[in-house]
């Protein structure tokens, strides 16, 4: 519910609050389709969306206060800190020669380059399922696997799609994921039961995705590419692999991404200096990985600031609540209820640019209508979570793409056509996660009702 007593009024009636977001999504897709993929274009479009909000708000004197409340969102601060620290770590690992050493190791082991995408997918699956974070998995894996893939002749977009797919696998399934917790709690269900009933769908989509990454990896690999960096590789740099390992362990122990990245950044710097992989002047200089990592993330930070302002205006207008009421009126039968829950999750994720926020928006709507139709809470939780995570694998303003494009832009040898449109076609896991749940909704396979859950929970009397 809106916490502010004074609801923000817009010109344009009930559609007014949505105009800036509609403009942004349409304009970004047009920019992407016409190959205007430089990040500054996205920021100009984002600025235009903020200006549209200002023009359409009736009480323009209050716009500054609304914007400030949007920037006070705790998620805003977390994102900015995480983006800067992730940029530093990515730069440190590349500048140290770790990628060169891994390419050398791959050549020494005669690793088939076509398996790099599926390896990237599986590594991200393990990390994200263990830690429950898609952003952390992308930060840990993409700066390493993407340069290796490029050097060995893999399609950069395919490798990135594999990393995003693996990251979203765990974001959807992990018991400690914020989306799993949000979906279970909003549907008044136990997390353990939600994860148990979700597992078959995740495994089906994940297995199909892994097979496709192998097949497409074989088809797209450029076997004529010969790496030029193996001769200058320093095997000592391989010791830096301890950094992502420690990152995973810390997040499994419950550390947040910001604190984890601070420790991993410091640890990487210490290892680099102790083993002489870089000199102190190279590390701390104006052109070094510390300053370069921060500046390399400024585009995505600016984009995030603008998007939180737009999202806040929509929240305070009451438009999200009105959308929920409208969706409730369209529930006619069990199938339509489940489809509406999925649609609400997709809409919430798109307009808030986040999976957990999308679930928090759609969760109360889903809980009301699933109770009215006696649908099990675990079922509605799984529909919410799967579609929210999958939507993040399709929408360009969501963190997986913003983070991946920012990291990719800093990697040497990245192809000129590396963009959202080149990556999204390889987001196999989000695609098949949606298809699996759509099939379940249409056929009714896997659907559970509250009375079935209650029957299972009744203890069996001992007749002996």
C-alpha positions as CSV (number, residue, x, y, z in Angstrom):
1,X,0.0,0.0,0.0
2,X,1.1,3.6,-0.5
3,X,2.7,4.9,2.6
4,X,2.3,8.5,1.6
5,X,-0.9,10.4,2.6
6,X,-0.8,12.6,-0.5
7,X,-1.1,10.5,-3.6
8,X,0.9,11.9,-6.6
9,X,-1.6,13.1,-9.2
10,X,-0.8,12.8,-12.9
11,X,-2.2,14.4,-16.1
12,X,-3.5,11.7,-18.4
13,X,-5.8,10.0,-16.0
14,X,-5.1,6.4,-14.9
15,X,-2.6,6.0,-17.8
16,X,-0.6,9.1,-16.8
17,X,1.7,7.3,-14.3
18,X,2.6,4.6,-16.8
19,X,3.5,6.9,-19.8
20,X,7.1,7.4,-18.8
21,X,7.7,3.6,-18.3
22,X,5.9,2.8,-21.6
23,X,8.1,5.3,-23.3
24,X,11.3,3.9,-21.8
25,X,10.6,0.3,-22.6
26,X,9.5,1.0,-26.2
27,X,12.3,3.5,-26.8
28,X,14.9,1.0,-25.5
29,X,13.7,-1.7,-27.7
30,X,13.7,0.6,-30.7
31,X,17.3,1.7,-29.8
32,X,18.3,-1.9,-29.5
33,X,16.7,-3.0,-32.7
34,X,18.3,-0.1,-34.6
35,X,21.7,-1.0,-33.1
36,X,22.0,2.0,-30.9
37,X,23.4,0.0,-28.0
38,X,25.9,2.3,-26.4
39,X,25.0,2.8,-22.7
40,X,24.9,6.6,-23.0
41,X,21.9,6.2,-25.3
42,X,20.1,4.2,-22.6
43,X,20.9,7.0,-20.0
44,X,19.6,9.7,-22.4
45,X,16.3,7.7,-22.8
46,X,16.2,7.2,-19.0
47,X,16.6,11.0,-18.5
48,X,13.8,11.6,-21.0
49,X,11.6,9.3,-19.0
50,X,12.3,11.3,-15.8
51,X,11.5,14.5,-17.7
52,X,8.2,13.0,-18.9
53,X,7.3,12.2,-15.3
54,X,8.0,15.8,-14.3
55,X,5.9,17.1,-17.1
56,X,2.9,14.9,-16.3
57,X,2.9,15.3,-12.5
58,X,0.3,17.9,-11.6
59,X,2.1,19.3,-8.5
60,X,5.5,19.9,-9.9
61,X,6.8,21.4,-6.7
62,X,6.6,18.0,-5.1
63,X,8.6,16.2,-7.8
64,X,11.9,16.7,-6.0
65,X,10.5,15.2,-2.8
66,X,9.2,12.1,-4.7
67,X,12.6,11.7,-6.4
68,X,14.4,11.9,-3.1
69,X,12.2,9.2,-1.6
70,X,13.0,7.0,-4.6
71,X,16.7,7.5,-4.0
72,X,16.2,6.6,-0.4
73,X,15.2,3.1,-1.3
74,X,17.6,0.7,0.5
75,X,17.9,-1.3,-2.7
76,X,19.2,1.8,-4.5
77,X,22.2,2.1,-2.1
78,X,22.9,-1.6,-2.3
79,X,23.0,-1.5,-6.1
80,X,25.3,1.4,-6.3
81,X,27.8,-0.1,-3.8
82,X,27.6,-3.5,-5.4
83,X,28.1,-2.1,-8.9
84,X,31.2,-0.1,-8.0
85,X,32.8,-3.0,-6.0
86,X,31.9,-5.5,-8.7
87,X,33.6,-3.2,-11.3
88,X,36.8,-3.0,-9.2
89,X,36.9,-6.8,-8.8
90,X,36.3,-7.4,-12.5
91,X,39.1,-5.0,-13.4
92,X,41.5,-6.5,-10.9
93,X,41.0,-10.1,-12.1
94,X,41.5,-9.1,-15.7
95,X,44.5,-6.8,-15.1
96,X,46.2,-9.4,-13.0
97,X,46.5,-11.9,-16.0
98,X,44.1,-14.4,-14.6
99,X,42.3,-14.8,-17.9
100,X,45.5,-15.3,-19.8
101,X,46.5,-18.0,-17.3
102,X,43.1,-19.8,-17.6
103,X,43.4,-19.7,-21.4
104,X,46.8,-21.3,-21.1
105,X,45.4,-23.9,-18.7
106,X,42.6,-24.7,-21.0
107,X,45.0,-25.2,-23.9
108,X,47.3,-27.4,-21.7
109,X,44.2,-29.5,-20.8
110,X,43.0,-29.7,-24.5
111,X,39.6,-28.4,-23.4
112,X,37.1,-28.3,-26.2
113,X,36.2,-24.6,-26.5
114,X,32.6,-25.4,-27.6
115,X,32.0,-26.6,-24.0
116,X,32.8,-23.2,-22.5
117,X,29.1,-22.0,-22.6
118,X,27.7,-25.1,-20.8
119,X,30.6,-24.9,-18.3
120,X,29.7,-21.2,-17.6
121,X,26.1,-22.2,-17.2
122,X,26.8,-25.1,-14.8
123,X,29.3,-23.0,-12.7
124,X,26.6,-20.2,-12.4
125,X,24.0,-22.8,-11.5
126,X,26.1,-24.1,-8.6
127,X,27.0,-20.6,-7.4
128,X,23.6,-19.1,-7.6
129,X,21.9,-22.1,-6.1
130,X,24.4,-22.1,-3.2
131,X,24.2,-18.3,-2.7
132,X,20.8,-17.3,-3.9
133,X,22.0,-14.3,-5.9
134,X,22.0,-13.8,-9.6
135,X,24.0,-10.6,-9.4
136,X,26.7,-12.2,-7.3
137,X,26.9,-15.1,-9.7
138,X,27.3,-12.9,-12.7
139,X,30.0,-10.8,-11.0
140,X,31.9,-13.9,-10.0
141,X,31.7,-15.8,-13.3
142,X,31.3,-13.4,-16.3
143,X,34.6,-11.4,-15.9
144,X,36.4,-14.7,-16.1
145,X,34.4,-16.9,-18.5
146,X,33.6,-14.2,-21.1
147,X,37.2,-13.3,-21.9
148,X,38.2,-17.0,-21.9
149,X,35.3,-17.7,-24.3
150,X,36.3,-14.8,-26.6
151,X,40.0,-16.0,-26.7
152,X,39.0,-19.6,-27.5
153,X,36.6,-18.6,-30.3
154,X,33.2,-18.9,-28.5
155,X,30.3,-16.6,-29.3
156,X,30.5,-13.8,-26.6
157,X,26.7,-13.5,-26.5
158,X,26.2,-17.2,-26.1
159,X,28.6,-17.3,-23.1
160,X,26.8,-14.3,-21.6
161,X,23.4,-15.9,-22.1
162,X,24.7,-19.0,-20.4
163,X,25.9,-17.0,-17.4
164,X,22.6,-15.1,-17.1
165,X,20.7,-18.4,-17.4
166,X,22.7,-20.1,-14.7
167,X,22.5,-17.1,-12.5
168,X,18.7,-17.0,-12.8
169,X,18.4,-20.7,-12.2
170,X,19.6,-20.3,-8.6
171,X,17.8,-17.0,-8.1
172,X,14.6,-19.0,-8.8
173,X,15.4,-22.1,-6.8
174,X,17.8,-21.3,-3.9
175,X,16.1,-21.4,-0.5
176,X,18.1,-18.3,0.6
177,X,17.2,-16.4,-2.6
178,X,15.3,-13.1,-1.9
179,X,12.8,-14.2,-4.6
180,X,12.2,-17.6,-3.0
181,X,11.7,-16.0,0.4
182,X,9.4,-13.3,-0.9
183,X,7.3,-15.7,-3.0
184,X,6.9,-18.2,-0.1
185,X,6.1,-15.6,2.6
186,X,3.6,-13.6,0.4
187,X,1.7,-16.9,-0.3
188,X,1.8,-18.0,3.4
189,X,3.8,-21.1,2.5
190,X,6.9,-22.9,4.0
191,X,10.1,-22.2,2.1
192,X,11.1,-25.9,2.2
193,X,7.8,-26.9,0.6
194,X,8.0,-24.2,-2.1
195,X,11.6,-25.3,-3.0
196,X,10.6,-29.0,-3.0
197,X,7.6,-28.5,-5.4
198,X,9.6,-26.0,-7.6
199,X,12.6,-28.4,-8.1
200,X,11.1,-30.5,-11.0
201,X,10.3,-27.5,-13.1
202,X,13.7,-26.0,-12.5
203,X,15.4,-29.3,-13.4
204,X,13.4,-29.7,-16.6
205,X,14.2,-26.2,-17.8
206,X,17.8,-26.4,-16.7
207,X,18.4,-29.8,-18.4
208,X,17.0,-28.6,-21.7
209,X,19.1,-25.4,-21.4
210,X,22.3,-27.3,-20.7
211,X,21.8,-29.6,-23.7
212,X,21.1,-26.5,-25.9
213,X,24.3,-24.8,-24.7
214,X,26.3,-27.8,-25.7
215,X,24.6,-28.0,-29.2
216,X,24.7,-24.3,-29.9
217,X,28.3,-24.1,-28.5
218,X,29.3,-26.7,-31.1
219,X,27.6,-24.9,-33.9
220,X,28.8,-21.4,-33.1
221,X,32.4,-22.0,-32.0
222,X,35.1,-20.5,-34.3
223,X,37.7,-23.3,-34.4
224,X,40.0,-21.1,-36.6
225,X,40.6,-18.7,-33.7
226,X,44.1,-19.1,-32.2
227,X,44.7,-17.4,-28.9
228,X,47.6,-15.0,-28.8
229,X,47.9,-14.6,-25.1
230,X,48.9,-18.1,-24.0
231,X,52.6,-17.4,-24.6
232,X,52.6,-14.5,-22.1
233,X,50.5,-16.2,-19.5
234,X,51.7,-16.2,-15.9
235,X,50.5,-19.4,-14.1
236,X,50.9,-17.6,-10.7
237,X,47.8,-15.7,-11.5
238,X,45.8,-18.8,-11.1
239,X,46.0,-18.4,-7.4
240,X,43.4,-15.6,-7.8
241,X,40.8,-18.3,-8.4
242,X,40.6,-18.4,-4.6
243,X,38.8,-15.0,-4.7
244,X,35.5,-16.2,-6.4
245,X,35.7,-19.4,-4.3
246,X,35.8,-17.3,-1.1
247,X,33.0,-15.1,-2.5
248,X,30.8,-18.1,-2.8
249,X,31.6,-19.4,0.7
250,X,30.9,-16.0,2.2
251,X,27.6,-15.6,0.5
252,X,26.7,-19.2,1.6
253,X,27.4,-18.2,5.1
254,X,24.9,-15.3,4.8
255,X,27.1,-12.4,4.0
256,X,25.5,-9.7,1.9
257,X,26.9,-8.9,-1.6
258,X,28.4,-5.5,-0.6
259,X,30.4,-6.8,2.4
260,X,31.5,-9.9,0.4
261,X,32.8,-7.7,-2.5
262,X,34.7,-5.4,-0.2
263,X,36.6,-8.4,1.3
264,X,37.2,-10.0,-2.1
265,X,38.4,-6.7,-3.6
266,X,40.9,-6.3,-0.7
267,X,42.0,-9.9,-0.9
268,X,42.5,-9.7,-4.7
269,X,44.7,-6.6,-4.3
270,X,46.8,-8.2,-1.5
271,X,47.3,-11.4,-3.7
272,X,48.2,-9.3,-6.7
273,X,50.8,-7.3,-4.8
274,X,52.3,-10.2,-2.9
275,X,52.8,-12.3,-6.0
276,X,54.0,-9.3,-8.1
277,X,51.2,-9.7,-10.7
278,X,51.0,-5.9,-10.8
279,X,53.0,-3.1,-9.2
280,X,51.6,-0.8,-6.6
281,X,51.6,2.1,-9.1
282,X,49.7,-0.1,-11.6
283,X,47.1,-1.0,-9.0
284,X,46.6,2.4,-7.4
285,X,47.3,4.7,-10.4
286,X,44.9,6.9,-12.2
287,X,44.6,4.3,-15.0
288,X,44.6,1.3,-12.7
289,X,41.8,-1.2,-12.0
290,X,40.5,0.6,-8.9
291,X,39.7,3.9,-10.5
292,X,38.9,2.2,-13.8
293,X,36.5,-0.3,-12.2
294,X,34.5,2.5,-10.5
295,X,34.3,4.7,-13.7
296,X,33.4,1.7,-15.8
297,X,30.2,1.3,-13.7
298,X,29.1,4.9,-13.8
299,X,26.7,4.4,-16.7
300,X,24.8,1.7,-15.0
301,X,24.8,3.7,-11.7
302,X,23.3,6.7,-13.4
303,X,20.7,4.5,-15.1
304,X,19.8,3.0,-11.7
305,X,19.4,6.4,-10.2
306,X,17.0,7.5,-12.9
307,X,15.0,4.3,-12.9
308,X,14.4,4.4,-9.2
309,X,12.9,8.0,-9.6
310,X,10.5,6.8,-12.2
311,X,9.5,3.7,-10.2
312,X,8.8,5.9,-7.1
313,X,6.4,8.2,-9.1
314,X,4.5,5.1,-10.2
315,X,4.3,3.8,-6.6
316,X,3.1,7.0,-5.1
317,X,0.5,7.6,-7.8
318,X,-1.3,4.4,-6.6
319,X,-1.1,3.0,-10.1
320,X,0.3,-0.3,-8.9
321,X,-2.6,-0.9,-6.5
322,X,-5.1,0.0,-9.3
323,X,-3.4,-2.5,-11.6
324,X,-3.9,-5.2,-9.0
325,X,-7.6,-4.5,-8.6
326,X,-8.0,-4.6,-12.4
327,X,-6.3,-8.0,-12.6
328,X,-8.5,-9.4,-9.8
329,X,-11.7,-8.6,-11.8
330,X,-10.5,-10.8,-14.7
331,X,-10.3,-14.1,-12.7
332,X,-12.9,-16.4,-14.1
333,X,-11.6,-20.0,-13.6
334,X,-8.5,-21.8,-12.3
335,X,-6.5,-21.5,-15.5
336,X,-7.3,-17.8,-15.8
337,X,-6.3,-17.3,-12.2
338,X,-2.9,-18.9,-12.8
339,X,-2.3,-17.0,-16.0
340,X,-3.2,-13.7,-14.2
341,X,-0.8,-14.5,-11.4
342,X,1.9,-15.0,-14.0
343,X,1.0,-11.8,-15.8
344,X,1.0,-9.8,-12.6
345,X,4.4,-11.1,-11.8
346,X,5.8,-10.2,-15.2
347,X,4.2,-6.8,-15.1
348,X,5.5,-6.1,-11.6
349,X,9.0,-7.2,-12.5
350,X,9.0,-5.1,-15.7
351,X,7.8,-1.9,-14.1
352,X,10.0,-2.2,-11.0
353,X,13.0,-3.6,-12.9
354,X,13.5,-6.3,-10.3
355,X,12.4,-9.9,-9.6
356,X,11.9,-9.6,-5.8
357,X,10.2,-6.2,-6.2
358,X,7.9,-7.7,-8.9
359,X,7.0,-10.5,-6.5
360,X,6.3,-8.1,-3.7
361,X,4.0,-6.2,-6.0
362,X,2.1,-9.2,-7.3
363,X,2.3,-11.3,-4.1
364,X,-0.7,-9.8,-2.3
365,X,-2.8,-10.0,-5.5
366,X,-1.8,-13.6,-6.0
367,X,-2.5,-14.6,-2.4
368,X,-6.0,-13.1,-2.5
369,X,-7.1,-14.8,-5.7
370,X,-5.5,-18.2,-5.0
371,X,-7.3,-18.4,-1.7
372,X,-10.6,-17.6,-3.4
373,X,-10.1,-20.5,-5.8
374,X,-8.5,-22.8,-3.2
375,X,-5.1,-23.0,-5.0
376,X,-2.2,-24.2,-2.9
377,X,0.2,-21.4,-1.7
378,X,3.1,-23.4,-3.0
379,X,1.6,-23.4,-6.4
380,X,1.1,-19.6,-6.6
381,X,4.5,-19.0,-5.1
382,X,6.1,-21.1,-7.8
383,X,4.2,-19.3,-10.5
384,X,5.2,-15.9,-9.1
385,X,8.9,-16.7,-8.7
386,X,9.4,-18.5,-12.0
387,X,7.9,-15.7,-14.1
388,X,9.6,-12.9,-12.1
389,X,13.1,-14.5,-12.5
390,X,12.4,-15.4,-16.2
391,X,11.2,-11.8,-16.9
392,X,14.6,-10.6,-15.6
393,X,16.0,-12.8,-18.3
394,X,14.0,-10.9,-21.0
395,X,13.8,-7.2,-19.9
396,X,16.8,-5.1,-20.8
397,X,16.3,-2.7,-17.9
398,X,16.8,-5.5,-15.3
399,X,20.1,-6.0,-13.5
400,X,21.3,-9.2,-15.3
401,X,21.5,-7.3,-18.6
402,X,22.7,-4.0,-17.2
403,X,25.5,-5.7,-15.3
404,X,26.5,-8.1,-18.1
405,X,26.6,-5.3,-20.7
406,X,28.6,-3.1,-18.4
407,X,31.2,-5.9,-17.7
408,X,31.3,-6.9,-21.4
409,X,31.9,-3.3,-22.5
410,X,35.2,-3.3,-20.6
411,X,36.5,-6.6,-22.0
412,X,39.1,-6.6,-24.8
413,X,38.0,-8.3,-28.0
414,X,34.3,-7.9,-27.3
415,X,32.5,-7.9,-30.8
416,X,30.8,-4.8,-32.0
417,X,27.4,-6.5,-32.2
418,X,27.5,-7.5,-28.5
419,X,24.2,-6.2,-27.1
420,X,21.0,-7.1,-25.4
421,X,19.5,-8.3,-28.7
422,X,22.4,-10.6,-29.3
423,X,22.3,-12.0,-25.8
424,X,18.6,-12.5,-25.1
425,X,18.1,-15.2,-27.8
426,X,20.6,-17.3,-25.8
427,X,18.7,-16.9,-22.4
428,X,17.6,-20.5,-22.7
429,X,16.7,-21.1,-19.0
430,X,14.3,-18.2,-18.7
431,X,12.7,-19.2,-22.0
432,X,12.1,-22.8,-20.9
433,X,11.1,-21.9,-17.4
434,X,8.2,-19.9,-18.8
435,X,7.3,-22.6,-21.3
436,X,7.4,-25.3,-18.6
437,X,5.0,-23.4,-16.3
438,X,2.8,-22.3,-19.2
439,X,2.4,-26.0,-20.1
440,X,1.7,-26.8,-16.5
441,X,-1.0,-24.1,-16.3
442,X,-2.7,-25.1,-19.6
443,X,-2.7,-28.8,-18.9
444,X,-3.2,-28.7,-15.1
445,X,-0.2,-31.0,-14.5
446,X,1.4,-30.2,-11.2
447,X,-1.5,-28.0,-10.0
448,X,-2.3,-28.4,-6.3
449,X,-5.2,-27.2,-4.2
450,X,-5.2,-26.3,-0.5
451,X,-7.3,-29.3,0.5
452,X,-4.6,-31.5,-1.0
453,X,-1.9,-29.8,1.0
454,X,-3.9,-30.1,4.1
455,X,-4.6,-33.8,3.6
456,X,-0.8,-34.4,3.2
457,X,-0.1,-32.6,6.4
458,X,-2.5,-34.7,8.5
459,X,-0.5,-37.3,10.4
460,X,-1.4,-41.0,9.8
461,X,-2.6,-42.8,13.0
462,X,-0.6,-45.8,14.1
463,X,-2.9,-48.8,13.9
464,X,-0.4,-51.2,15.5
